[in-house]
Amino acid sequence: MTSTERIGQRAIDQGAALVTGAGTGIGAAITERLAAQGRDLVLVARDSVRLETAAERLRAEHRVDVLTVPLDLSRPDAPAHLAKHLKDAGVEIDILVNNAGAALVGPVGDIDPARIRELVDLNATAVAETTALFLPAMLARGRGAIVNIASTAAYAPAPYNAAYAASKAFVLSFTQALWHETRGTGVRVVAVSPGAIETPMNPGRARGKRQPEQVAETVMAALRGRAPAVVDGRAYVLQAFVFSRVLPSRTAARLTGNFFRRAAQSKQS
């Protein structure tokens, strides 16, 4: 019996967890926590080699079944392809973690418009479409959970990281609205917003940075909670509150713009 068949058979009692961007960083840390709970997994990312390496380790360490789906979710047909692939395989998803994302630091006028389109398609469009594809079955069963990884950048305009911040603001707003729509259905919906994290997309240790494992712990706690949105880390909880509730948007944009302008300059040097 293949891993796909085993996941499909066991999904009758407990559906699998689907994690996008699962090869490294926050996604990999979340899969570790879910596997430790005995949850079968579906891992999605672009890098097939890295995915299979992660899957082999999870199978060996936690005795769970893991299905890998190498896929670029920025492609317009990718979410529908993923849903059909899992439906044909008989794999039932009880937990969906939309984690895959990308950033583009720099002035919008200096960035290839096609790259901005890819970022928005991955960070926002794919999140909304993947959620809409898997939500109906969860509602029909009266159980399930959807975690959408947003960002503290969602709480204020971010010059020199404009497309990323705007896409994460979409994720945050979309998730908060969906939380209201699904209240009382048995489906848990929550947005989790990390700040600066030590990941391959954001390398280099710096003061205040948190680790993927800490974000994963916040995600697991958020799944047990009731709030529609959670910010990871006490310092970032305060930052998000100040930027969204206290400072005028112009002031918040100036502060975030100064930060990301320096980040863009350091990448060029």
C-alpha angles and dihedrals in degrees: 000000000000126000089253092053092047092050090049092049095047093044088078088078101024125011122225127256118245116206123183121205085027101151099082145358121012094356093054091048091051092051088053091056093046093047090050087060090055095254118153112232144216111200120199127188140122098253107077095185094052091045094053092046090054091046094052091052093048092049092050097044101038105023093232129136115250127192118195123207114186104208141147103226092195088075111099094233097042102095092048090047090052094049093048092047092054094042091052089049092051093240114154117205118214098165124039119188113187099198107139112114147144138206135211113199115197142060114316090231091061097050126090106252090223090061091052089052090051091050094051091045091052101038099039116008096046091047093053095043096045090049092050091049097053101031099076093061091048090051091048091052093043093231140079144093136238122197117187115193108222124163141236083251085073090072098066140018110273116205112204088025095048103137093046094049092045092049091050091048086057091051092050095048093043092051095047090052092048090051088062093046093053101043111132094013098101091248115118115213124184140157117219117200119198123191123208108347133183100244137134087261090052107029129179128064115257137166111284097017116135128211127245090245090060091051090049090055089052090051092052091048090048090054088058093046135073106228119115092223135023130189117213116235130016095253091053092046087059092044093052091048094050095045095047103033109023112031123064110250091247091057093045090050091050092052096046090042092055090052097048094041088059089047091052091048092050090053091054094048 
